[in-house]
């Protein structure tokens, strides 16, 4: 019995199927967690925006001015940065 024969007996295709299924389940769970975090942040966005205004309103105004300048000078970047 050679090493190659022993290798084929220990590792068959069912291990690969189980590994792929495990990977799909892990990716699904990670996707669900990321989706949940972004949903929570979407609900908190207005409150975070108001908090940013209270902490330092000039930073929000400066960002708006910068965005308008981007739209004037480089329209494509201004549109991309807007979203």
C-alpha positions in Angstrom: 0.0 0.0 0.0 1.5 3.3 -1.1 1.0 6.7 0.4 -1.3 7.6 -2.6 -3.7 4.7 -1.9 -3.8 5.6 1.8 -4.6 9.2 0.9 -7.5 8.2 -1.3 -9.0 6.0 1.4 -8.8 8.7 4.1 -10.1 11.7 2.1 -13.1 11.1 -0.1 -15.5 13.5 -1.9 -17.9 13.6 1.1 -15.4 15.6 3.0 -15.3 18.2 0.2 -19.1 18.4 0.1 -19.2 18.9 3.9 -16.5 21.6 3.6 -18.3 23.4 0.8 -21.6 23.3 2.8 -19.9 24.6 5.9 -18.3 27.4 3.9 -21.8 28.4 2.4 -23.3 28.4 5.9 -20.5 30.6 7.3 -20.8 33.0 4.4 -24.5 33.2 4.8 -24.1 34.0 8.5 -21.5 36.7 7.8 -23.8 38.2 5.2 -26.7 38.2 7.6 -24.5 39.9 10.3 -23.3 42.5 7.9 -26.8 43.2 6.7 -28.0 43.6 10.3 -25.2 46.0 11.2 -25.9 48.2 8.1 -29.7 48.1 8.9 -29.0 49.3 12.4 -26.7 52.0 11.2 -29.3 53.1 8.6 -31.8 53.6 11.4 -29.2 55.4 13.6 -28.0 57.7 10.7 -30.4 60.6 11.4 -29.6 60.6 15.1 -25.8 60.4 14.3 -26.2 63.3 11.9 -27.9 65.5 14.6 -25.2 64.5 17.0 -22.6 65.6 14.5 -24.4 68.9 14.1 -24.5 69.4 17.9 -20.8 68.5 18.4 -19.4 70.6 15.6 -21.8 72.1 13.0 -18.9 73.7 11.0 -17.6 70.3 10.0 -20.9 69.5 8.4 -21.0 72.9 6.6 -17.4 72.5 5.4 -18.3 69.1 4.0 -21.2 70.6 2.2 -19.0 73.3 0.8 -16.4 70.8 -0.3 -19.0 68.7 -2.0 -20.4 71.6 -3.9 -16.8 72.5 -5.0 -16.3 68.9 -6.2 -19.5 69.1 -8.2 -18.3 72.4 -9.8 -14.6 71.4 -10.5 -14.9 67.6 -11.1 -18.5 66.6 -11.7 -17.9 62.9 -11.8 -16.0 62.8 -8.4 -18.7 65.1 -6.9 -21.4 62.7 -7.9 -19.5 59.7 -6.7 -18.7 61.3 -3.3 -22.3 62.4 -2.9 -23.4 58.8 -2.5 
